[in-house]
Amino acid sequence: LTDINGLNANKVIIRKLKKAGYKFGLAIANESTLETRNATTTALVDYIFVDKNMPNIIKIAASLPDDVADKLVYENVIDKISDFGGEEEEWILF
């Protein structure tokens, strides 16, 4: 599970790990984190978690490409996970 910043910073590593069979989820905390240039990056993840109580949820769903619409899960997972975010560094794959 990652946010849009982690997804953008680690695209190459995520692609390699997906080829190895790992699955990734994206948590969208607010609509300001998802810009048009980031919307195409969402194709890398298997699940996109969006808080169903977020204002402008329709705007967020509309900004996503059509091929990722079936990946949307309307659930606030950030509140359910105690330590979301982890390190603020880029991942290093050995």
BELPEBEL-V172340 format. One record per pair of residues at least 24 apart in sequence whose ideal C-beta (glycine too) atoms are under 6 Angstrom apart, sorted by the first residue. I is the first residue (numbers start at 1). GAP is how many residues later the second one is. Records with the same first field share a line. If there is no record, write none. Layout:
I=GAP ; GAP
//
This chain:
1=24 ; 26
3=24
4=29 ; 34
7=34
9=81
10=81
13=78 ; 80
14=30
27=50 ; 51
29=49
31=25 ; 29
34=26
39=24 ; 25
42=26
43=25
47=24 ; 26
48=24
49=24 ; 26 ; 28
50=24
51=25
//
